[in-house]
């Protein structure tokens, strides 16, 4: 299994780059925060510092597990889809579903172990930086020494490797069950259909988000800043739910904009055709935009509402409130950064995979500027859809918390929050997509097809 997996990795390194980066980033983040648990057990750590460090390591460790599973599953699904023709060929020459499944799981295991190993020094550096931040904000005593040990490494390997293998098992189910003829068709057409596991996971995330929102407006109503504990996670689960439903959302969005776009000429027609044929691949780019905007706007607005309420009440923040705020910003910063990098990764992998498609289009008479315009419009569609859905997810935190904190249902937040996140999402999406397309179309069209 491992010999075949290693050979496949060497031949298909580009297809696995997105998955490897997701594993690497996930392991580095996990080790950074898990090292807080190692630090908390060090000699001479006072009770208050120990509590802060333990909370930081435990809470973020849980979110890290969700991130790794979600990110690796998304990127592996994309990689397996891109190799549908190869899977069909293996089946046609006698490879069994079990052999193909073991190959994919073996590839993932090799990548996960390598990613976790390379992530260790990055995680140690990140943990040291995090401890300095906690010291500078007086949430941890200045005399606490940093420690990076067994807990950090154990969580890094113990979560990244099993979560990646689990994601690979989920991904291989469809690839190994599809017949040869269907697998060959999948290599050309991707209708964006969702598997049962994705539907169940998305539904569960949505239920959790609604439950947290209801808890905020009922149980936590009138409890001041404490309502942040339930409200803050509502937008995270809402964003995850919408991200999981991204393939279905792509189909609905395409159906909505198909008419207006197709009336815009060749570019609009090609955009609609691509969105229909590459549903899952575009969903892989839409999901991180939703996560980036939804979690970012939800949390920044949450803190802004709380700060405004404290100012109105003439109160200063307690140490516990400062800890909660710092934890929120750290968790959100981790997720937002992860989502942003995942977005760039997904776009680069998707556009590079279309090298042959671009070459064929150019041989058929399409100009580079037309194809770049197609990619730009696709990116604009993803940006508008992702920002809109992300804002919707963010409201799962903003509206319940504002009601629990101020007794109003019309939250007033800093006007810069939504435009800034929308602008960043647009710049990142269009820069990554168009920039990659421009590099991909360098050289002659025939070279793209034969190379």
C-alpha positions in Angstrom: 0.0 0.0 0.0 2.7 2.5 1.0 4.9 1.8 -2.0 1.9 2.4 -4.4 0.9 5.5 -2.4 4.5 6.9 -2.5 4.7 6.4 -6.2 1.4 8.1 -6.7 2.4 11.0 -4.6 5.6 11.6 -6.6 3.6 11.5 -9.9 0.7 13.6 -8.7 2.3 16.0 -6.3 0.4 18.9 -7.6 -3.0 17.3 -7.0 -2.1 16.8 -3.3 -0.5 20.2 -2.7 -3.8 21.6 -1.3 -4.4 18.7 1.0 -0.8 18.8 2.3 -1.0 22.6 3.0 -4.3 22.1 4.9 -2.7 19.3 7.0 0.4 21.4 7.6 -1.5 24.5 8.7 -3.8 22.5 10.9 -1.0 20.7 12.6 0.9 24.0 13.2 -2.1 25.7 14.7 -2.9 22.7 16.9 0.7 22.5 18.2 0.9 26.2 18.8 -2.2 26.2 21.1 -1.6 22.7 22.6 1.8 24.0 23.8 -0.2 26.3 26.2 -1.1 23.1 28.0 2.6 22.1 28.3 3.3 25.7 29.5 0.5 25.6 32.1 2.0 22.5 33.7 5.4 24.2 34.1 7.0 25.0 37.5 5.9 28.2 39.3 2.8 28.9 37.2 0.1 30.7 39.3 -3.5 29.6 39.3 -4.8 32.4 37.1 -2.2 31.9 34.5 -2.7 28.2 34.5 -6.5 28.7 33.9 -5.9 31.1 31.0 -3.4 28.8 29.4 -5.5 25.7 29.8 -8.6 27.3 28.4 -6.6 28.6 25.4 -5.2 25.1 24.7 -8.4 23.1 25.3 -10.9 25.3 23.4 -8.7 25.9 20.4 -7.8 22.3 20.3 -11.4 21.4 19.8 -11.9 23.9 17.0 -8.6 22.7 15.5 -10.0 19.2 15.1 -13.1 20.6 13.2 -10.8 22.7 11.0 -8.5 19.8 10.1 -11.4 17.4 9.3 -13.3 20.0 7.3 -10.3 21.4 5.4 -8.7 18.1 4.6 -12.0 16.5 3.5 -12.6 19.5 1.2 -9.2 19.4 -0.4 -9.1 15.6 -0.7 -12.5 15.6 -2.4 -11.1 18.1 -4.9 -8.0 16.0 -5.5 -10.0 12.8 -5.9 -12.4 14.5 -8.3 -9.5 15.8 -10.4 -8.2 12.2 -10.6 -11.5 10.7 -11.7 -10.1 9.7 -15.1 -7.1 8.0 -13.4 -9.5 6.1 -11.1 -11.5 5.0 -14.1 -8.4 3.7 -15.8 -7.2 1.8 -12.8 -10.6 0.1 -12.5 -10.6 -0.7 -16.2 -7.3 -2.6 -15.9 -8.6 -4.7 -12.9 -7.9 -2.6 -9.8 -10.5 -3.3 -7.1 -12.3 -0.7 -5.0 -10.4 -1.9 -1.9 -7.0 -1.4 -3.6 -7.9 2.1 -4.8 -9.2 3.0 -1.3 -6.0 1.7 0.3 -3.9 3.7 -2.1 -5.8 7.0 -1.3 -5.7 6.3 2.4 -2.0 5.5 2.2 -1.3 8.7 0.3 -3.1 10.6 2.9 -1.3 8.9 5.8 2.1 9.7 4.3 1.1 13.3 3.7 -0.3 13.7 7.2 2.8 12.3 9.0 5.1 14.5 6.9 2.9 17.6 7.4 2.8 17.1 11.1 6.6 16.6 11.3 7.3 19.8 9.3 4.7 21.7 11.3 6.4 21.1 14.7 9.0 23.9 14.5 6.3 26.3 13.1 4.0 25.3 16.0 6.7 25.9 18.5 7.3 29.4 17.1 3.6 30.1 17.1 3.1 29.0 20.6 6.0 31.2 21.8 4.5 34.2 20.1 1.1 33.5 21.6 2.5 33.3 25.1 4.2 36.7 24.5 0.8 38.1 23.5 -0.8 36.8 26.7 2.1 38.2 28.8 1.8 41.6 27.1 -1.9 41.8 27.9 -1.3 40.8 31.5 -3.3 37.6 31.2 -0.4 35.5 32.0 2.3 36.3 34.6 5.6 37.6 33.2 7.6 34.9 34.9 5.9 32.0 33.1 8.3 30.1 30.9 7.3 28.7 27.6 7.2 24.9 27.1 6.8 22.8 24.0 6.5 19.2 24.8 4.6 15.9 24.7 1.1 17.5 24.8 1.8 19.8 21.8 3.3 17.0 19.8 0.7 14.5 20.9 -2.2 16.7 19.8 -0.4 17.7 16.6 0.1 14.1 15.5 -2.8 12.7 17.4 -5.4 14.9 15.8 -3.9 15.7 12.3 -3.1 12.1 11.4 -6.3 10.3 12.5 -8.5 13.3 11.2 -6.8 13.2 7.8 -7.2 9.4 7.6 -10.8 9.7 8.6 -11.3 12.4 5.9 -9.6 10.1 3.4 -12.0 7.3 4.3 -15.0 9.6 3.7 -13.6 10.8 0.4 -12.8 7.3 -1.0 -16.3 6.0 -0.5 -17.7 7.7 -3.6 -14.5 7.2 -5.6 -14.5 3.4 -5.0 -18.2 2.8 -5.5 -18.6 4.6 -8.8 -18.6 2.3 -11.9 -15.9 2.8 -14.6 -18.3 4.5 -17.1 -19.5 6.9 -14.4 -16.0 7.6 -13.2 -15.0 8.5 -16.8 -18.0 10.9 -17.0 -17.1 12.4 -13.6 -13.7 13.3 -15.0 -15.4 15.5 -17.6 -18.6 16.6 -15.7 -18.9 17.5 -12.0 -22.5 18.2 -11.1 -21.8 19.3 -7.6 -23.9 16.6 -5.9 -23.4 16.1 -2.1 -22.7 12.9 -0.3 -24.9 11.7 2.6 -22.1 12.4 5.1 -21.8 16.0 4.0 -25.6 16.5 4.3 -25.7 15.0 7.8 -22.7 17.1 9.0 -24.1 20.3 7.5 -27.5 19.7 9.1 -25.9 19.0 12.5 -23.8 22.2 12.3 -27.0 24.1 11.4 -28.9 22.6 14.3 -26.0 23.5 16.7 -26.0 27.1 15.4 -29.7 27.5 15.9 -29.5 26.0 19.4 -26.7 28.4 20.4 -28.6 31.4 19.0 -31.7 30.4 21.0 -29.7 29.8 24.1 -28.2 33.3 23.7 -31.6 35.0 23.5 -33.2 33.0 26.3 -30.8 31.6 28.9 -28.1 34.2 28.4 -30.5 37.2 28.1 -29.6 40.0 30.5 -26.3 38.3 31.5 -24.1 40.9 30.0 -20.8 39.9 28.4 -21.3 36.3 29.5 -23.6 35.9 26.5 -20.5 36.0 24.3 -19.8 32.4 25.4 -22.8 31.0 23.5 -23.2 33.7 20.8 -19.7 33.6 19.6 -19.9 30.0 18.4 -23.2 30.4 16.6 -21.7 32.1 13.6 -18.9 29.6 13.5 -21.3 26.6 13.2 -23.5 28.6 10.8 -20.5 29.2 8.6 -19.5 25.6 8.7 -23.0 24.5 7.8 -23.2 26.8 4.8 -19.7 25.8 3.7 -20.7 22.1 3.8 -23.8 22.9 1.7 -21.6 24.8 -0.8 -22.1 22.3 -3.7 -25.8 22.6 -3.4 -25.6 26.4 -3.1 -23.5 26.6 -6.2 -26.2 24.8 -8.2 -28.9 27.2 -6.8 -26.8 30.3 -7.5 -26.0 29.1 -11.0 -29.7 28.6 -11.7 -30.4 32.1 -10.4 -27.8 33.9 -12.5 -27.8 31.8 -15.6 -30.3 33.8 -17.6 -28.7 37.3 -17.0 -25.2 36.0 -17.6 -25.9 34.1 -20.8 -27.4 37.3 -22.3 -24.0 38.9 -21.8 -22.4 37.0 -24.7 -19.7 34.4 -24.9 -18.0 35.1 -21.6 -21.3 34.9 -19.7 -22.2 31.6 -21.5 -18.9 30.1 -20.6 -19.1 31.1 -17.0 -22.5 29.5 -16.6 -21.3 26.3 -18.4 -18.3 26.1 -16.1 -20.3 26.6 -12.9 -22.6 23.8 -14.0 -19.8 21.4 -14.9 -17.5 22.1 -12.0 -19.8 22.4 -9.0 -17.7 20.7 -6.4 -14.5 22.4 -7.5 -16.1 25.9 -7.2 -17.7 24.8 -3.9 -14.2 24.2 -2.6 -13.5 27.9 -3.2 -16.9 29.2 -2.0 -16.6 27.4 1.4 -13.5 29.3 2.7 -15.0 32.6 1.6 -18.1 31.8 3.7 -15.9 30.8 6.7 -13.7 33.9 6.3 -16.6 36.4 6.1 -19.1 34.7 8.4 -16.7 34.0 11.4 -14.8 37.3 10.9 -17.8 39.6 10.8 -19.6 37.8 13.5 -16.8 38.0 16.0 -15.7 41.5 15.3 -19.3 42.7 15.6 -19.7 40.7 18.8 -16.8 42.5 20.4 -17.9 45.9 19.0 -21.4 45.5 20.5 -20.0 44.4 23.9 -17.6 47.3 24.0 -20.3 49.8 23.1 -22.6 48.4 25.8 -19.8 48.6 28.5 -19.1 52.2 27.5 -22.8 53.0 27.8 -22.9 51.4 31.3 -19.8 53.2 32.3 -18.0 49.9 33.2 -14.5 48.8 32.7 -13.7 45.3 31.5 -12.9 42.7 34.1 -9.9 40.4 33.7 -12.3 37.5 32.8 -13.9 39.6 30.1 -10.6 40.5 28.6 -9.6 36.8 28.6 -12.8 36.0 26.7 -12.3 38.8 24.2 -8.7 37.7 23.6 -9.7 34.1 23.2 -12.4 35.1 20.7 -9.9 37.1 18.7 -7.3 34.4 18.8 -9.7 31.7 17.8 -11.2 33.9 15.0 -7.8 35.0 13.8 -6.8 31.3 13.6 -9.9 30.3 11.6 -9.9 33.4 9.4 -6.3 33.0 8.5 -6.8 29.3 7.9 -9.8 30.0 5.7 -8.0 32.7 3.7 -5.0 30.4 3.0 -7.4 27.6 2.1 -9.2 29.9 -0.3 -6.0 30.7 -2.1 -5.0 27.1 -2.1 -8.3 25.9 -3.5 -8.4 28.6 -6.3 -4.8 27.9 -7.4 -5.4 24.1 -7.5 -8.7 24.5 -9.4 -7.4 27.0 -12.0 -4.2 25.1 -12.6 -6.2 21.9 -13.1 -7.9 23.6 -16.0 -4.7 24.0 -18.0 -5.9 21.6 -20.7 -9.3 23.2 -20.9 -7.7 26.6 -21.5 -5.5 25.1 -24.2 -8.4 23.5 -26.0 -10.4 26.8 -25.8 -7.5 28.7 -27.3 -7.1 26.2 -30.1 -10.8 26.6 -30.8 -10.3 30.3 -31.3 -10.7 31.8 -27.8 -8.4 34.7 -26.9 -6.4 34.9 -23.6 -8.3 38.0 -22.6 -11.6 36.2 -23.0 -10.5 33.3 -20.9 -9.2 35.7 -18.2 -12.5 37.5 -18.3 -14.3 34.2 -17.7 -12.1 33.4 -14.7 -12.6 37.0 -13.4 -16.4 36.7 -13.6 -16.3 33.3 -12.0 -14.3 34.8 -9.2 -16.7 37.7 -8.9 -19.7 35.3 -8.6 -17.9 33.4 -5.9 -17.0 36.6 -4.0 -20.5 38.0 -4.1 -22.1 34.7 -3.2 -19.5 34.0 -0.4 -19.8 37.4 1.1 -23.6 37.3 1.1 -23.7 33.9 2.7 -21.0 34.8 5.1 -22.8 37.9 6.3 -25.9 35.7 6.8 -23.9 33.3 8.9 -22.4 36.2 10.9 -25.9 37.4 11.8 -26.4 34.1 13.7 -24.1 35.7 16.3 -24.8 39.4 15.9 -28.6 39.5 16.2 -29.0 37.1 19.2 -26.1 38.7 21.1 -27.3 42.2 20.5 -30.7 41.2 21.8 -29.3 39.5 24.9 -26.9 42.4 25.6 -29.0 45.5 24.7 -32.6 44.3 24.3 -32.7 45.4 20.6 -33.0 43.5 17.4 -31.4 46.1 15.2 -27.6 45.9 16.0 -25.5 48.9 15.5 -21.9 47.9 14.7 -18.8 49.6 13.3 -19.6 50.4 9.7 -16.2 49.2 8.5 -16.6 45.6 9.4 -18.6 44.3 6.5 -16.9 46.3 3.7 -13.5 45.4 4.9 -14.1 41.7 4.9 -15.9 41.9 1.6 -13.0 43.8 0.1 -10.4 41.4 1.4 -12.4 38.4 0.1 -12.7 40.0 -3.3 -9.1 40.9 -3.6 -7.8 37.5 -2.5 -10.3 35.6 -4.7 -9.7 37.6 -7.9 -6.0 37.9 -7.4 -5.5 34.2 -6.8 -7.8 33.1 -9.6 -6.8 35.6 -12.3 -3.1 35.5 -11.4 -3.0 31.7 -11.6 -5.0 31.7 -14.9 -2.5 34.1 -16.4 0.4 32.0 -15.4 -1.3 28.8 -16.6 -2.0 30.2 -20.1 1.7 31.2 -20.7 3.2 29.4 -23.6 1.5 27.8 -26.6 -1.9 26.2 -26.5 -0.7 22.9 -27.9 1.9 22.7 -25.1 -0.9 22.9 -22.5 -2.7 20.0 -24.1 0.3 17.7 -24.7 2.2 18.8 -21.6 
